[in-house]
């Protein structure tokens, strides 16, 4: 007997045992609940283990919470992202892939861009091209190369296969240079993590068979976000013997085309390759009647509202300009807060129950200024990222820590030398004369670190700043440093809890993947792009900047086809983040980056 009440459709899916299944589940249909209850049922009746893949660390944490922290769950279920699962394999098997020590993840785009610049400057031909470019052209060229490299890895092709004309022939050489530099740093990027494990599974039968026997069941959430590398990794993992795989997803929430994702892998390839039986969930348990009706109209759907008692609110408002749009939003927020209570919202209406969404971050400019002016608390929702230090001294620590664990890391060594403005970052006399003489304390801290004494050393290091033993720092400096140390300590405690076999390399890579991050929300109103808000919800949602050319984005309008459909999916995701009240606004005039005002029309999605 399930402790959670399920609909007939949901229960039917939960009771499925062996076989391949696709569950097409619309927004708010309880797909995570269904996935959770099915996993619980599997581990209760089967001896086999379950591999549960999510697309974000936060979604993984939510699934773990729902499953409960019993010993049976710990023993029989792996919950994580593709990247965290691949990292767990790489830690054990990196030597089979030709690495003498565990490679480190270069997680930041800035890391990758710097390696691309290094690749460019190693070849005179590219150096000449690069030096002839300025400003925007320079930026676009580097990101063109970056996207090309990512595409090669995501599509599981050779660089030559993507060369369509003479213009990007040069990218072939840059790809090879980039990979050589990565290897010389004993490093990999995010795309490599998937690619390497895929190659390991298809080229090493004994490793592939081991994981196939280990995981009898595979469950995948948000399957509409699959790209080619991820889908083929799953195929390699499952093999021909094990067909116990369930995918859950919503094609209308496919919004990552720029990452090579498409719902085709879920809807077409999976059904054909695995002979999957298709189930559909259309009931909506999350949203009010008004929000569901607006979402249905947007996408021409027929989702059913389970609780018609909750009418909710849906409003569209055009304002003269962006300033007036911001005034309207903040005024409406103030009135809702003054209201305090509403029969359709559980508990008191407060800032934490409100989110403001936009297609792009620049749209928030006027709203942000007005929120600050009105002393209304807010925070920007961050994505699936690792630990970001705010203090300069802890950024110095990050560089020293990376180099200690990975002596081949020339990239971060170079950054450390530039930051300190010295040629030898281990020379104590030079450090004392450097830009940051306080770095001597960091060097001593890092030098003494081992996997066994990390907890104790963090405490001792924190006390240095707490007791004001480090000279030359303001109170604000010390406060920032202590906050960063506490965040690092929190990540370490999470890593300890999740891993029995611990290494400093494993810890650093877990940080890079965001596995150890608690994904804490800030206090107050959430400001978020649609992509970052995916998978989350709020009682009250404002979607701002719904003018043609902003949402949908002008580039998608120009391209049409799939890009424009993705924009429509973005709008659907934004709409369905609202549980009760949804307010959509747009400016009739927008100040353009080059300084003139341009007349704007209402988005085609809400006409």
N, C-alpha and C positions, 0 to 999 in steps of 0.2 A: 504493500500500500504506500503510495506516494504521500509525503507530508505536504506537498504543494498541490493545490487543486489545478488540474489541467483540463483543457477542452478535449473533446473527443478526437479532433484532428491532431492535437498535440500529443495526446496519450498514444495514439496509433504510431506516431513516429518514435516516441520513447521506447515502445515495446519492440521495435525492429531489432533483430539480432544480427545474424551474419548476412553479408551482402553489401553491394554498393548502392548508395542512396544520395540523391540530390534533393535538398529541401530549399525551395524558393520561397523566401519569407519576406514579406513587405515590412516596412518600418513599423516598429511598435508591436509586432506580432508575437513577441515572446520567444524569439529564436534562441537567445542565450539560455533562457529557462529550459527550453526543450533540450538543448545540447547538454546542459548540466545534468538534467534528470536522466538522460540516456547514458551518460558516462557513469553515473551512480549505479544504474541498473546493470551495466556491463561488468563493472568491477565486483558487483555482488554475486553474479552468476557465472563469471568466467575467470579462468586462471591467468589469461593473457593480460598484458599491459596495454595501456591506452596512450597514444600520442595525440595530444590536443594542441593544435596550432592556431594561434591568434595573430593578428596583424600589428597589434601594438602591445607594449608591455602593460599598459593600463588595463586593456581588455583581458590580458592574461591574469593579472592580479584579481580582477573582478570574478573571473571564472574560478580561480583558486578559492576565493572567499566563499563562493556559492557551493563549491564541492565540499568545503569543510577541511579542517586540518587534522584529520584522523591518520593513524599510521597506515591504514589500507590505501588511502589516497596518496600519501607520500611514496609508498612502495610501488603502486601500480599505475600512477598517472604522471606523465611528463606534460606540463603546461608551459608553453612559451611561444615566442615568435620563431619564424624561420631562422632568423639570424642567431637567436640564443640557442636553438637546437643545433645548428651547424657549428657554433662555437664549442658546444659541449663535445661534439665529435672531433673537431680540430685539436682541442686540447689533448686528447688521448692519441691522436693518429697523425700529428703534423709531420713526423719523420717519413711516413709513407708518401707524403706529398713533396718530399725533397727539402724540407726545412730542418736545420740542425737544432734549432730551438723554436719555441712557440712564437709565431709571428704576431706582431702587434697591429691593432686596428687603428688606422688613421681615419678617424670618424668625421672630421670637420671638412666642409667644402674648401675652407681656406688652406688646409693641409694639401688637398689634392691640386688646387690651383697653383700652389707654390711648386709642387712637383712638376706640373705642366710647364711652368716658367723655366724651371731648371732644364727640362727636356728641350725646350725651345733654344735656350742659350748654349746648349751643347753642340748644336748644329748651325754653322754660319748661315746657311740658306734660310733657316727659320728665323734666325736672329735678325736678318735683314728685313724679312716680312714684318716681324714683330715691331721693330724699331720705326717702321714707316706708319704704324697705326697710332691713333690718338684717342684719348677719352673713351667714348662709348664704343668705338670700333675695337679698341683694345680689350675692353670688357667682354664684348660679344665674341671675339675670336677665342679667348681663353675658355669661355663657357661652351662654345661650339665644340672645341676639342674635348672638353670634359663630358659633354653629352654623347659624343661619338664613342668615347671609351666605355661609358656606362652601357650604351646600346649594344656594343659588341658583346659585352659580358651577359647582359640580360637576355639577348636573343640567341645565345649559344652558337654564335657564328664566328668565322675568322674575320679579321678586320677587312680583308680583301672583298668579302661578300657585301659590305656596306658602302664600298666605293662606287658612287653612281656617276661621278663626273671628275674631270681633271682638277676642279676646285678643291675637293677634299681628298685627293690622292695623298697629299702631304700628311694627312692625319694618320696614315698607316705607319709612317716612320715615327711620328710623335707617340703613337700608341706603344710601339716597341720600346722607345726611350723611356716612357713613363713607367712601364712595367719593370724595366731594368733598374730604374731608380728606386721604385718601391721595394724590389727584392734586395737591393744593396742596403736599404734601411731595415731589413728584416720585417717588412710591413706588408699589410694587405688593406684594401678598402672594403666597403660594405658589399659591393657587387662581387668581389673576389670570394667572400665568405660563402655565398651560395654556390658560385661556380666551382670552387675547389672541392666542396663536399659532393656535388653532383659528379664531378670527374672521378672522385674517389670511389663512389658507389658503382659507377658503370665500368670502372677499370679493375676493381678488386672484388671478386666474387665472395671471398671469405668475409670481408667487412660488411658487404651488402647483405649477405645471408644472416650474419649475426644480428643486424638491426631488424631484419624482416622477422626473425624468430622472436626478438625481444618485444616488438610491438605488433600484437595481433590485430589491434583496432587503431584506425586513424580517424580523427575528427578535425575538420577544418572550418573555422568561423570566417565570415566575411569573404567568402570564396570568389565574389565578383572582383576582388582586388588582385587576383593571381596574375603574374606575368609569366612569360615562357620559361625562364630559368626555374622559377618556383614550381610550376606545374610539372616540368620534367624531373625536377628533384623528387617530387612526390612519387612520380611513376617509377623512378629508379629505386626509391625506398620501398615501395610496396611490392614491386616485382610482379611476376605472373601468378604466384601462388596465393598471396593474400589479397583478397578482394573486399575485405571488411573496412570500407572507407565511406564516411559520410561527409558531404560538403553542405554547408549552409550559407546562403547568400541572397542578395537582392540585386538583380541587374540594374534597377533604377538608382542604386546608390554607387554605381561604378563611376569614380571621379578621379582616377589616377592614370589616365591615358598617358600623361607626360612621363610616367615611370614604366611604360610598356604594359600596364595592366589593362585587361579587358575581360568582360564577363563571358566571352566566347569560350574560354578554357573551362569554365564551370558549366555553361549551358550546352555546349556542343562537344568539345573534345572529351570531357569527362564522361558524359553520357555514352558517347560512341566507344571510347577506349575501355571502359569498365562495365558497359551494359547497365548503367545505373538506372534505378527506378526513381521517377520524379514525383515528389510530393509538394503541395503548395499550402502556405499559410497566409491568409489574407485578413484575419481578424486584427484589429488594432486595440491594444490594451493601454497604450500610453497617452494618446492625444485626445483632446476634446473634440466634440462634434464639428465645431467651426474649423478647427485646424485640419481635421481629416477631410472635410469637404473641399477646403482650399487646396490641399495636397492632391486629392483625387482629380480635381479640375486641372491642375497644373500638368499632371502626367497622364490624364485620361485613364485613371484607374478606377477600381471598384472595391477599395478596402472597406471593411465593415467595422463600424464603431461598436465596441462591445458595451460601453457604458454611455448610452445616450442621455443619461441624466445630466451629464456635464456638457453644457452648451459651449462654453468657452467664448473667446472673442477673436475675430479676425478682421483687421482694418488695413486699408491701403491709403496712404496720405501723400499727396504731392505738395512740395514746399517750394517757395520762390528760389531758394539757393541753399548751399550747404550749411551756411550759418543758421538759417531759419530751420533747416532740417535738424540740426543739433539742438536748437532751442526747443523744438517740438518734442524730441526724444527725452531731453532732460526734464522738461515740464511734466510730461506724462509720467516719468519715473517718480518725480516728487509727489504727484497726486496719488499714485499707487501706494507709496510709502505712507502718506498721510491717511490713506484709507485703512491701513493696518490689517484688516481682515476682509476676506471675500469667501462666500459659501463654497466656491469651486476650487479654492486653494487651501490646502491643509496647513494649519498653523498660521503664524503671523507673516504678513508680507514684509520681507526684508531684502536688502541689496543682494544677498547671496542667492536669492531665487530668480535673479534677473540676468539675462545674457544679451549682449549686443553683438550681432554678427555682421560681417561684410565680406565681399568677395576678395578684396585685397587690403592689406594693412594700412595703406596710405589713406583710405577712406575714413579712418577713425580720427584724423587730425582735429577737426572742429569739435567733435564729441568729447575727445580727450581733454581739450582745453577747457570746455565748459564744465565737465565733471570736476576738474581740479579747482576751477573758480568757485563752484558750489560746495567744495569740500566733501564730495561724494566718493567713498572708497571704491577703487576698481583695480583690476589687475589684468594683464595680458596672459591668456592661456598659452602655455608653451607646448610644443609638440613632443614627439617621442625621442627626447634627447637625453644625453648623459649629464654629468656634473659640470657646471659652469662656475668657476671661481670669480668673485667680483673684486677681491683685493689683489693688488699687483704682487705682493709677497707670496700669496698662495698660487698665483700664476707661475711665479718662479719655482715654487715647490713642485707644481705639476710638471714642469720641464725637467727638473732634477730627478723626479720620481720616474718619469718615462725613460730617461737615459740610464738610470740605475738598473731598471728591469731589462732594458733593451739597449745595450751598449752600441749597437749598430745604428741607432736612431740619430742620424746626422741632421735631420730636419729640425728637430726640437733643440738639439745642441746649438745649432746655428742661431736659432731664435733667442736662446738663453744668452749667448755671447753678445748678440746685438742689444738685448735688454740691459745687461750688466755693463756693456761697453768694455769688455776685457777679452783677451784671447785665450786665457786658461781659466775655466770656470771652477777648477779644483784648487787653484792657488789661493790660499787664505790671505796672503798679503795683498794680492791683486784685488780680491773681493772687498777687503777693507777700504780700498781706494776707489771702488767701483761706484756706479750710479746708485746701488742699493747695498751699502755695507751690512745691512741687517741680514742679507742673504747668507752670511756665515752661520747663523743659527739654523737656517734651512738645510744647508749642506751637512752640518753635524747631525741634524735630525734624520735626513735621508740616508746618510752613510751608515747609521746604526740600525736601520730598519731590517727586520726579518719577518717572515710570515708568522713566527711564533711570538714575537714581542710587539707586534703592531699596536694592539690595544693599549698596552702600557705606555709605549712611546708617544702615542697620540695625546694621552692624558698629560704627560710630562711637557710635551711641546705646547699644549694649550695653556698650561700653568705659567709658562714663560711670559705670555702676553697678558694673561689674567692678572698676574702679580706685577706687571709693568717692568719686567726684567730687560726687555728689549728697548733700548734708548732711541730717542728721535721720532717717536710715533705720537700722533695726536690721539685723543680719546676715540674719535670717529674711526681712525685707522685701525686701532685695536679692536673696536667693536666689529668692524667688517671682517678682520682676520679671524677672530674667534667664531663668528658665524660660519665662515668658510670651513674652519677646522671641524666644527660641529657637524656640518653637512657631510664632510669627508668621513667622519667617524660614523655617522648614520649609515652611509653607503657601506662601510666596512662591516658593521653589525648585520646589515641585510645580507651581505655576501656570506658571512659566517653562518648565518641561519640557513641559507639555501644550499651550501656546499660542504660536504664532509671532507673531500680532498681539496685543499686550498693551496694556491700559489699566488705570488705577487703578480705574475703575468695574467693569471685567470681573473684576479681581482680587477686589474687595470682594464682588461678587455670587457669585463662585465660592466664597469663604469661607462666605457665608451659606447656600449650597446644600450645604456639606460636601464639595464636589468636591476641594478641596485637602487635606482632612484625611486622615491616614494610617490612621485607625481602629485605632490600636494598642491591643492588649489590655494590661491591667495584669498584675502578677505575682500568682500564687496562684490560689485558687478563684474561679470566676466566679459572681457572684450576678446573676440576670437575671429579668425578667418574660418570659413566654412570647413576647409580641409582639417584644421586642427580640432574643430568641435565635433567631428564625426565620431559617433559612438557615445556621445554625451547628450544630456538633456537638461532643460530648465523649465520651471513653471511658466515664466514670462520671457518671451524672446522678441527682440527688435532686430529686424533686418534692414540695414541702412544702405543707401547707394544703389537702389534698384532702378537705375536709369540705363537706357540702351547705350552700350559701349563701355559701361562699368560692370554691369551684371545683366546680360552676358558681357564678358570681356571683349573689347574691340577686335583683338587678334583672332578670337574664336569666330566672331561674326564674319570676318574677312575670309577665314578658311572654310567655314560651314561644315557640313557633314558630321563626322564623329566628334570633332572639337566642340561644335555647337550643341550636340546632344549631351556631351559631358557637362557643359554649362547648365543645361536644363536639369541634369541629374544633381548638380551642385545646388541648384535652387530647391529641389525636392528634399535633399539632405538638410538644408537650412530650415525649411518649413517644418520638417518632422522632428527638429530638436525641441520644439515647443510642446509642452504637455497641456497647457491651458490657454494662455493668451498669446496671440501673434500679431505684431504691428510691423507693417512693411512701409518704408518711406523711400522717397526719391527726390532729388533736387531738379527743378525745371531749368536751372542754370548751374554750370559747374566751372570753377576757376581752373583753367588748364595749366600744366607745368610751365609753359612758355609765357604765362602771364595774362592771357585774354580770357574773357568769359564766353562760354559756348552754351547755346541753347540745347537742352537735353530732353528727350522724350521718355516716357515710361517704358520700362523693360517689356519686351515682347512676351515674356513669360507671365506677366500679370495684367495684360491689357484685357 
